[in-house]
């Protein structure tokens, strides 16, 4: 299972090997307080733990800019707390590393190139291929990031 926290949303993806079983976006309700974000994160992740019984939780490492967000820190802390309570090992990976792993050349690629690679592996994601506006981009990037991180762990299909 992979969780990708962003300031307004949490992207999640569940894999069995390289098979994508589930993906979703959780939008945090307003007002986004540290307490409400923790509560919503806990409810979402524990539902997924119960349903899928993951062997590991991979968490997207926060970027330098994101580290300053108390809400994003709260999401990471809550994910860690809930995974520890459920005895699920935790690993962190940066989105940049995941994008490099998805690249055939092993070099840095853009978000768009990484997402295109995902759509070749998972045709059901094609509907997320073109963001028509900023709102769609803000909504879909967290889940596509979670899928990219999960996918980067497996060789090409």
Secondary structure, 3 states (H helix, E strand, C coil): CEEEECCCEEEEEEEECCEEEEEEEEECCCCCCHHHHHHHHHHHHHHHHHHHCCCEEEEECCCCCHHHCHHHHHHHHHHHHHHHHCCCEEEEECHHHHHHHHCCCCCCCCHHHHHHHHHHHCHHHHHHCCCCCHHHHHHHHHHHHHHHHHHCCCCCC
